[in-house]
Amino acid sequence: MDTSISWLAPAKINLFLRITRQRADGMHELQTAFQFVDLCDQLQFSPRQDAQIIRSTDIAGVPSEQDLCVRAGLLLQKIANVKQGVDIALMKNIPMGGGLGGASSNAATTLLVLNKMWSINANEDELAELGKQLGADVPVFVRGQAAWAEGVGEQLTPIEMEECWYLIINTGIHVSTAQMFAYSQLTRNSPQLTICPPKPGEFGNVFEPVVRAQHPKIDLVFDWLGSYSHPFLTGTGGCVVAAFADKKSAVEIQSRCPQGMTAYVAQARNTSPLKTQLQTG
């Protein structure tokens, strides 16, 4: 396999996010819909003669042993009894802690590419099951298809949605998912919805009022972006997102982004850019 290839790890958008109940084991059952965008991290994989899994790039605030792509490599290596190692070079483009799923996407890309590099030939179901051990969002990145998700996020039903343009505002605030789920006033009994292709932001996000109350900067972004579109939170935040029918409209609002924040324009993808790359590469 060509080790010079930069493999894509796309961001995701949660078009809505609801918690339907909290189980006796403390886990939350939810409903959400995932769509990919063409904002991607990039990973390169170089074989090692020893069995080490090494991240060869520094990522601020993320020790190598905690990195999900390293953990994904170690898990696959152990399960498949692989003797080879790999160096993983990771170029971050997706904001961390923004609710865009960058770490989960990195893990999925690692599983899919190393499955190919090491000639393991595990199927998609097997890799998705492995991914579930790393994080609830990893299976949707492994499967690479826009989906309605239920359970703890692992029950996926493929759906087709309009491939609109998203304006993604990175507020620079890293929101802790664990802290958000622990918040006492979080709504945990949202009514069950019937599976459908939702419009972006249509069914709301239970974390939005919590995040806005705790982070005035994010609240201000909602107020500003609300003058132009219908902003919504993706995941547990802290990126604020709005959908537009065309790129020109999104770019126009991007140019007005408040100082101190970064705005990305990205197109929605119902099929993950990585899946397309794996099929053609």
C-alpha positions as CSV (number, residue, x, y, z in Angstrom):
1,M,0.0,0.0,0.0
2,D,1.3,3.5,-0.9
3,T,2.4,5.0,2.4
4,S,2.5,8.5,1.0
5,I,-1.3,8.6,0.8
6,S,-3.0,11.0,3.2
7,W,-6.1,9.3,4.3
8,L,-9.1,11.4,5.2
9,A,-10.9,11.5,8.5
10,P,-14.1,13.6,7.9
11,A,-16.0,15.7,10.5
12,K,-19.6,14.9,11.2
13,I,-22.6,17.1,11.9
14,N,-25.4,16.0,14.3
15,L,-28.5,17.4,12.7
16,F,-30.3,17.0,16.0
17,L,-29.6,15.3,19.3
18,R,-32.1,14.0,21.9
19,I,-31.8,11.8,25.0
20,T,-34.8,9.5,25.3
21,R,-33.9,7.8,28.6
22,Q,-31.1,7.1,31.1
23,R,-30.6,3.4,31.6
24,A,-30.0,1.7,35.0
25,D,-26.3,1.3,34.1
26,G,-26.0,5.1,33.7
27,M,-25.7,5.1,29.9
28,H,-28.0,7.3,27.9
29,E,-30.2,6.2,25.0
30,L,-30.5,8.8,22.4
31,Q,-31.7,9.7,18.9
32,T,-29.6,11.7,16.4
33,A,-28.8,11.9,12.8
34,F,-25.2,12.0,11.4
35,Q,-24.1,13.6,8.2
36,F,-20.4,14.0,7.1
37,V,-18.8,17.1,5.8
38,D,-15.7,17.6,3.6
39,L,-13.7,19.2,6.5
40,C,-11.2,16.4,7.3
41,D,-8.2,15.5,9.4
42,Q,-5.5,13.7,7.4
43,L,-3.5,10.6,8.5
44,Q,-0.5,8.9,7.0
45,F,0.5,5.3,8.0
46,S,4.1,4.1,7.7
47,P,4.9,0.4,8.5
48,R,7.4,-0.4,11.3
49,Q,9.4,-3.5,11.7
50,D,8.7,-3.7,15.4
51,A,5.3,-4.0,16.9
52,Q,5.0,-0.4,18.2
53,I,2.1,1.9,17.4
54,I,3.6,5.4,17.4
55,R,1.9,8.7,16.7
56,S,4.7,10.7,15.1
57,T,3.1,14.1,15.4
58,D,2.5,16.1,18.6
59,I,-1.1,17.1,19.3
60,A,-1.4,19.7,22.1
61,G,-3.3,18.4,25.1
62,V,-3.6,14.8,23.8
63,P,-0.9,12.4,25.0
64,S,-0.1,9.7,22.5
65,E,-1.3,6.9,24.7
66,Q,-4.8,8.6,25.0
67,D,-5.1,9.3,21.3
68,L,-8.0,7.3,19.8
69,C,-6.1,6.5,16.6
70,V,-3.3,5.0,18.6
71,R,-5.8,3.0,20.7
72,A,-7.5,1.9,17.6
73,G,-4.2,0.6,16.1
74,L,-3.4,-1.3,19.3
75,L,-6.9,-2.8,19.5
76,L,-6.8,-4.0,15.9
77,Q,-3.3,-5.3,16.3
78,K,-4.3,-7.3,19.4
79,I,-7.5,-8.7,18.0
80,A,-5.9,-9.8,14.7
81,N,-2.7,-10.9,16.3
82,V,-0.6,-8.7,14.0
83,K,3.1,-8.5,14.6
84,Q,3.8,-5.3,12.6
85,G,3.7,-1.8,14.0
86,V,3.0,1.5,12.4
87,D,3.9,5.2,12.6
88,I,0.8,7.4,12.4
89,A,1.2,11.0,11.3
90,L,-1.9,13.0,12.1
91,M,-2.7,16.4,10.7
92,K,-5.5,18.1,12.6
93,N,-7.9,20.3,10.7
94,I,-11.1,19.5,12.7
95,P,-11.4,21.7,15.9
96,M,-11.0,19.6,19.0
97,G,-13.9,19.6,21.6
98,G,-16.2,21.2,19.0
99,G,-18.7,18.3,18.7
100,L,-17.5,17.4,15.2
101,G,-16.2,13.9,16.0
102,G,-12.6,14.4,15.0
103,A,-11.1,11.9,17.4
104,S,-13.8,9.2,16.6
105,S,-13.2,9.8,12.9
106,N,-9.4,9.4,13.3
107,A,-10.0,6.1,15.1
108,A,-12.3,4.8,12.3
109,T,-9.8,5.8,9.6
110,T,-7.1,4.0,11.5
111,L,-9.2,0.8,11.8
112,L,-10.1,0.9,8.1
113,V,-6.7,1.7,6.7
114,L,-4.7,-0.7,8.9
115,N,-7.3,-3.4,8.1
116,K,-6.2,-2.9,4.5
117,M,-2.5,-2.3,5.2
118,W,-2.1,-5.4,7.4
119,S,-4.3,-7.6,5.1
120,I,-6.6,-8.5,8.0
121,N,-9.7,-8.5,5.7
122,A,-12.2,-7.9,8.6
123,N,-15.6,-6.9,7.3
124,E,-17.4,-3.6,8.0
125,D,-19.6,-5.2,10.8
126,E,-16.5,-6.5,12.6
127,L,-14.7,-3.2,12.4
128,A,-17.8,-1.3,13.5
129,E,-18.0,-3.6,16.5
130,L,-14.4,-2.9,17.4
131,G,-15.0,0.8,16.9
132,K,-17.8,0.7,19.5
133,Q,-15.2,-0.2,22.1
134,L,-13.4,3.1,21.4
135,G,-16.4,5.4,21.3
136,A,-20.1,5.6,20.5
137,D,-19.5,7.7,17.4
138,V,-16.8,5.5,15.9
139,P,-19.2,3.0,14.1
140,V,-20.9,5.6,12.0
141,F,-17.4,6.7,10.7
142,V,-16.5,3.1,10.0
143,R,-19.7,2.5,8.0
144,G,-19.3,5.8,6.2
145,Q,-23.0,6.5,5.4
146,A,-25.2,9.3,6.7
147,A,-27.4,7.7,9.3
148,W,-30.1,7.9,11.9
149,A,-28.7,6.7,15.2
150,E,-30.4,5.2,18.3
151,G,-29.5,3.2,21.4
152,V,-26.2,4.7,22.7
153,G,-25.5,5.8,19.1
154,E,-24.6,2.3,17.7
155,Q,-27.9,1.4,16.1
156,L,-27.6,3.0,12.7
157,T,-30.1,3.3,9.9
158,P,-28.8,4.8,6.6
159,I,-30.6,7.8,5.4
160,E,-30.2,10.2,2.5
161,M,-30.4,14.0,3.1
162,E,-29.8,17.1,1.1
163,E,-26.0,17.7,0.7
164,C,-26.2,21.3,1.7
165,W,-23.4,23.7,2.7
166,Y,-22.6,24.2,6.3
167,L,-21.0,27.3,8.0
168,I,-19.2,26.0,11.1
169,I,-18.2,28.5,13.7
170,N,-15.4,27.4,16.0
171,T,-15.8,29.4,19.2
172,G,-12.5,28.1,20.5
173,I,-14.3,26.6,23.5
174,H,-13.5,23.0,24.3
175,V,-16.7,21.5,25.7
176,S,-16.4,18.3,27.8
177,T,-18.9,15.7,26.7
178,A,-18.6,13.9,30.1
179,Q,-19.4,17.2,31.9
180,M,-22.4,17.9,29.7
181,F,-23.9,14.4,30.3
182,A,-23.4,14.9,34.0
183,Y,-25.3,18.2,34.1
184,S,-28.3,17.8,36.4
185,Q,-30.8,19.9,34.4
186,L,-30.1,18.0,31.1
187,T,-33.4,16.8,29.5
188,R,-33.2,13.0,29.5
189,N,-36.8,12.0,28.6
190,S,-37.3,13.4,25.1
191,P,-40.2,11.8,23.2
192,Q,-39.2,9.1,20.7
193,L,-39.2,10.2,17.1
194,T,-39.9,8.1,14.0
195,I,-36.9,7.6,11.7
196,C,-36.9,10.2,8.9
197,P,-34.3,12.4,7.0
198,P,-34.4,15.5,9.2
199,K,-33.6,19.0,8.2
200,P,-30.6,20.5,10.0
201,G,-31.5,21.6,13.5
202,E,-35.1,20.7,13.0
203,F,-35.6,18.6,16.2
204,G,-33.3,20.5,18.5
205,N,-30.3,19.5,20.6
206,V,-30.8,18.9,24.4
207,F,-27.3,20.1,25.1
208,E,-27.9,23.5,23.5
209,P,-29.5,25.3,26.4
210,V,-26.9,23.8,28.8
211,V,-24.0,24.9,26.6
212,R,-25.4,28.4,26.0
213,A,-26.0,28.9,29.7
214,Q,-22.5,27.8,30.7
215,H,-20.6,29.6,27.8
216,P,-21.7,33.2,27.1
217,K,-19.4,33.3,24.1
218,I,-21.3,30.5,22.4
219,D,-24.6,32.1,23.3
220,L,-23.4,35.3,21.6
221,V,-22.6,33.3,18.4
222,F,-26.1,31.9,18.4
223,D,-27.5,35.4,18.6
224,W,-25.2,36.7,15.9
225,L,-25.7,33.8,13.5
226,G,-29.4,33.7,14.2
227,S,-29.7,37.0,12.2
228,Y,-28.8,35.2,9.0
229,S,-29.9,31.6,9.4
230,H,-31.1,28.9,11.9
231,P,-28.0,28.1,14.0
232,F,-27.8,24.8,16.0
233,L,-25.3,22.9,18.1
234,T,-23.5,19.8,16.8
235,G,-22.9,17.1,19.3
236,T,-22.2,18.5,22.7
237,G,-20.6,21.6,21.3
238,G,-18.8,24.0,21.2
239,C,-19.1,24.6,17.4
240,V,-22.2,26.4,16.2
241,V,-23.5,25.4,12.8
242,A,-25.9,26.8,10.2
243,A,-27.0,25.2,6.9
244,F,-27.2,27.0,3.6
245,A,-28.5,26.0,0.2
246,D,-25.4,27.1,-1.7
247,K,-21.7,27.8,-1.0
248,K,-21.9,31.5,-2.0
249,S,-24.4,32.2,0.8
250,A,-22.3,30.4,3.4
251,V,-19.1,32.2,2.3
252,E,-20.8,35.5,2.5
253,I,-21.7,35.0,6.2
254,Q,-18.3,33.5,6.8
255,S,-16.7,36.8,5.9
256,R,-18.7,38.5,8.7
257,C,-17.5,36.1,11.4
258,P,-16.8,37.8,14.7
259,Q,-13.2,38.4,15.7
260,G,-11.5,35.7,17.7
261,M,-13.3,32.9,16.1
262,T,-12.7,30.7,13.1
263,A,-15.4,29.9,10.5
264,Y,-15.3,27.0,8.1
265,V,-17.5,26.4,5.0
266,A,-17.9,22.7,4.3
267,Q,-20.2,20.7,2.1
268,A,-22.4,17.9,3.5
269,R,-21.6,14.4,2.3
270,N,-24.0,11.5,2.7
271,T,-21.1,9.1,1.9
272,S,-17.9,9.7,3.9
273,P,-15.0,11.1,1.8
274,L,-12.9,8.3,3.3
275,K,-15.3,5.6,2.0
276,T,-15.0,7.1,-1.5
277,Q,-11.2,7.3,-1.1
278,L,-11.0,3.6,0.0
279,Q,-13.1,2.5,-2.9
280,T,-11.0,4.4,-5.5
281,G,-7.6,4.3,-3.9
